[in-house]
């Protein structure tokens, strides 16, 4: 059976926008430059390891979600799209 591709939910799109805004504000990224939601944040140099920690702390507070220590792994926070989907799933827990 083939799975249908779904568009991101509005909640995920809002989380993605929150992440992009934080990156643009916090690192002086050009507001007019489009940030690829699937780009690896660390290997691209867009965000460093300290920046990821600051970003996660900001999102936890802004979205009122808990991120257990066991979930603080690179696979959950590698790209904006992955991070947004992960955080959206935590809001429902």
ABEGO torsion letter per residue (X at the ends): XBBBBBBBBAAAAAAAAAAAAAAAAAAGBBAABBBBAABBAAAAGABBAAAAAAAAAAAAAAAGBBBBAAABBAAAAABAAAAAAAAAAAAAX
